């Protein structure tokens, strides 16, 4: 084998390992792979940076902005009101209603944006019907993926595979070409969740947030006794936080509650609600003349009051807080809200929260006055789940934003304008009409996704250029044989589906798409059905909470365990696999029609 082939194969294996283990962020892994290929001369400079001018990358960026405009102007709120007002209290009927609302939206709007809009609404509507959120949030995530495979612009993966197809000079997919198979799978997946969800989905009723975040041993009340050296000192100047790592959350004084701002002065008989490790509490009670309230029992109502609110938030994809700490973003100073705990994939973090680097899907329990909660809601960094007052929308711009979005889709569907041209024009019109401000447009784009897409594309180029894709194909054909296209189609779908459960779905698509094309060429067949298999397999990840960003978003919000996704998702993946392998050749024959 040539040097370039060895480098490409080693880079491929290394990228898969890093994607799967998450030792580095996916965008950094993609850039690292591109850098290796550039440094070793496997790809030229033009090929190495071609991803940044790739139409798929630019279209994905535009769709982030278009989706954000719909969200900001309240264009999706009507569906939210439908959820809130509709009848039917059975979990199956409500699950079906959620999917009917989400599927058409996610067919055109970025999946994570669709879930971000519906997540608080679904939680509120489920609570009103006394249905556990855990019965409907996995269907919410899965339904967004069902819708995403119905159109070319439904997910970034669809656009990326289409770009690889175009670059190969073999053709391209139309806007609604995936719709027949997408709708068929949507019906099958929806029926599966409605009829079998009652047995497979957990029914964990909403618990006290203080129990969910396991604050019982860490939050208590301390009475300030006569002669305490804390009397007359400002909260920020006391030795509680500076020397003993004890955070004062609230001051209960006479008939009212004060959120413990650092400038508030301690008075005798104040009741301090504090967060601290038990051993720290014992160390301060004697020296500072504080008394632990013996009858204290922590409940949500203990912390909540007329003036102080308790709320749960999550870190959505695209958040500027990802990878940063609360101290770095000056969260407390900017919002006046206190972070009590962070829940991450079943683990609860309560200590040194200011130094915890936030990740996608992290759930934060916050304490603050209503004005502070409103400031959190106004930011793009956190999605507030259980404070459901509607954020301020640009109501006057709703029809404009919706009209521009529909026009972009219609022009692309009728092939009057290429999707890229229409999407770019749509973004410019939205900015000119002030449906979205330039800084909001930049903020709406998840640059990590774009960098990852642009960075991973050179690896796909290298696989085709060096013959790595053909080498892997030859190995596959040696074991699977050349005589059964259905078996090869099934193998390509299955490998892609497995990879996308443990690594970036777009990364899996870029790695397998060149192999799919090489496989088709090797046996003299049209590559389109094999690329369709890659697209659907990579865009539908059900078996793990980390395989798709929408799964990560609902993981903590629904109180799920990893095993819940395995139990519900694996049969659904197998159902999609079987249906896709059977129907893909019917919609896209192995031998192209003349």
BELVEN-V300552 format. One record per residue. RES is the residue in one letter. PHI is phi in whole degrees, -180 to 180 (none if undefined). Layout:
RES_PHI, RES_PHI
This chain:
X_none, X_-76, X_-60, X_-61, X_-66, X_-61, X_-61, X_-64, X_-66, X_-66, X_-64, X_-60, X_-63, X_-62, X_-64, X_-60, X_-62, X_-68, X_-61, X_-72, X_-86, X_57, X_-67, X_-132, X_-58, X_-62, X_-68, X_-69, X_-61, X_-63, X_-66, X_-63, X_-62, X_-64, X_-64, X_-61, X_-67, X_-71, X_-63, X_-83, X_78, X_-66, X_-120, X_-77, X_-60, X_-62, X_-71, X_-68, X_-107, X_-62, X_-61, X_-74, X_-110, X_-67, X_-55, X_-61, X_-64, X_-68, X_-64, X_-59, X_-60, X_-65, X_-67, X_-58, X_-70, X_-61, X_-65, X_-62, X_-63, X_-62, X_-69, X_-70, X_-87, X_80, X_-66, X_-97, X_-67, X_-60, X_-67, X_-63, X_-67, X_-62, X_-62, X_-70, X_-98, X_-67, X_-86, X_90, X_-108, X_-76, X_-57, X_-65, X_-67, X_-68, X_-60, X_-65, X_-64, X_-58, X_-67, X_-64, X_-79, X_-82, X_-56, X_-65, X_-69, X_-73, X_-68, X_-124, X_-99, X_-46, X_-57, X_-67, X_-66, X_-62, X_-67, X_-61, X_-71, X_-85, X_-57, X_-64, X_-67, X_-68, X_-61, X_-65, X_-65, X_-65, X_-63, X_-64, X_-95, X_58, X_-105, X_-58, X_-59, X_-67, X_-83, X_-127, X_-77, X_-64, X_-58, X_-60, X_-64, X_-65, X_-64, X_-64, X_-76, X_-57, X_-65, X_-63, X_-93, X_-88, X_-137, X_-66, X_-95, X_-65, X_-142, X_-66, X_-63, X_-58, X_-65, X_-68, X_-63, X_-62, X_-65, X_-63, X_-62, X_-64, X_-63, X_-75, X_77, X_-100, X_143, X_-159, X_-100, X_-85, X_-58, X_-110, X_-66, X_-80, X_-59, X_-57, X_-71, X_-61, X_-68, X_-62, X_-68, X_-62, X_-62, X_-66, X_-66, X_-64, X_-62, X_-60, X_-72, X_-70, X_-86, X_-110, X_-61, X_-60, X_-92, X_-96, X_-82, X_-70, X_-116, X_-92, X_-69, X_-59, X_-99, X_-61, X_-60, X_-66, X_-79, X_-58, X_-94, X_52, X_-94, X_-52, X_-84, X_-110, X_-122, X_-151, X_-115, X_-121, X_-91, X_-83, X_-91, X_-56, X_84, X_-66, X_-66, X_-77, X_-61, X_89, X_-91, X_-74, X_-53, X_-70, X_-103, X_-74, X_-74, X_-58, X_-86, X_-69, X_-112, X_-118, X_56, X_-112, X_-102, X_-84, X_-92, X_-144, X_-118, X_-93, X_-130, X_55, X_-103, X_-135, X_-116, X_-118, X_-65, X_-72, X_-69, X_-63, X_-89, X_-73, X_-93, X_-78, X_-123, X_-63, X_70, X_-61, X_-106, X_-96, X_-87, X_-126, X_-116, X_-168, X_-70, X_-55, X_-67, X_-70, X_-63, X_-63, X_-75, X_-104, X_-63, X_-77, X_-66, X_-103, X_53, X_-118, X_-123, X_-73, X_-68, X_-70, X_-93, X_-68, X_-135, X_-76, X_-137, X_-56, X_-67, X_-65, X_-91, X_-72, X_-155, X_-61, X_-100, X_-116, X_-115, X_-117, X_-144, X_-112, X_-134, X_-130, X_-91, X_-82, X_-58, X_85, X_-65, X_-68, X_-83, X_-61, X_82, X_-116, X_-99, X_-64, X_-68, X_-65, X_-92, X_51, X_-61, X_-63, X_-69, X_-76, X_-111, X_73, X_-114, X_-103, X_-88, X_-90, X_-165, X_-126, X_-108, X_-137, X_42, X_88, X_-100, X_-107, X_-106, X_-124, X_-108, X_49, X_-64, X_-65, X_-106, X_-79, X_-82, X_-75, X_-126, X_-58, X_88, X_-58, X_-104, X_-115, X_-96, X_-117, X_-129, X_-175, X_-73, X_-59, X_-63, X_-68, X_-62, X_-63, X_-66, X_-63, X_-65, X_-72, X_-77, X_-92, X_-80, X_-130, X_-105, X_-80, X_-97, X_-115, X_-112, X_-104, X_-61, X_-64, X_-66, X_-65, X_-113, X_-87, X_-57, X_-66, X_-102, X_-59, X_-66, X_-63, X_-62, X_-66, X_-64, X_-64, X_-63, X_-62, X_-63, X_-60, X_-67, X_-65, X_-62, X_-72, X_-65, X_-86, X_60, X_-76, X_-132, X_-61, X_-56, X_-60, X_-65, X_-63, X_-66, X_-62, X_-63, X_-62, X_-62, X_-63, X_-64, X_-61, X_-70, X_-63, X_-82, X_62, X_-72, X_-147, X_-81, X_-54, X_-67, X_-71, X_-63, X_-63, X_-69, X_-73, X_-78, X_-85, X_-65, X_-63, X_-65, X_-65, X_-64, X_-64, X_-62, X_-67, X_-75, X_-84, X_-60, X_-59, X_-67, X_-64, X_-62, X_-64, X_-63, X_-77, X_-68, X_-90, X_88, X_-63, X_-62, X_-69, X_-61, X_-66, X_-61, X_-61, X_-66, X_-62, X_-67, X_-64, X_-91, X_-89, X_86, X_-104, X_-93, X_-127, X_-59, X_-63, X_-66, X_-66, X_-62, X_-63, X_-66, X_-65, X_-62, X_-65, X_-62, X_-63, X_-63, X_-68, X_-61, X_-72, X_-75, X_-123, X_-147, X_-56, X_-65, X_-69, X_-63, X_-62, X_-65, X_-66, X_-74, X_-90, X_-57, X_-61, X_-68, X_-63, X_-65, X_-64, X_-63, X_-62, X_-62, X_-65, X_-112, X_70, X_-116, X_-71, X_-73, X_-57, X_-61, X_-70, X_-70, X_-62, X_-60, X_-62, X_-61, X_-69, X_-66, X_-77, X_-95, X_-129, X_-119, X_-116, X_-88, X_-138, X_-77, X_-107, X_-76, X_-147, X_-63, X_-67, X_-63, X_-64, X_-64, X_-92, X_-58, X_-75, X_-61, X_-94, X_65, X_-81, X_-113, X_-55, X_-65, X_-63, X_-68, X_-63, X_-64, X_-84, X_-82, X_-62, X_-60, X_-69, X_-60, X_-66, X_-63, X_-64, X_-60, X_-63, X_-65, X_-66, X_-63, X_-76, X_-90, X_-56, X_-64, X_-75, X_-85, X_-131, X_-59, X_-63, X_-107, X_-61, X_-71, X_-67
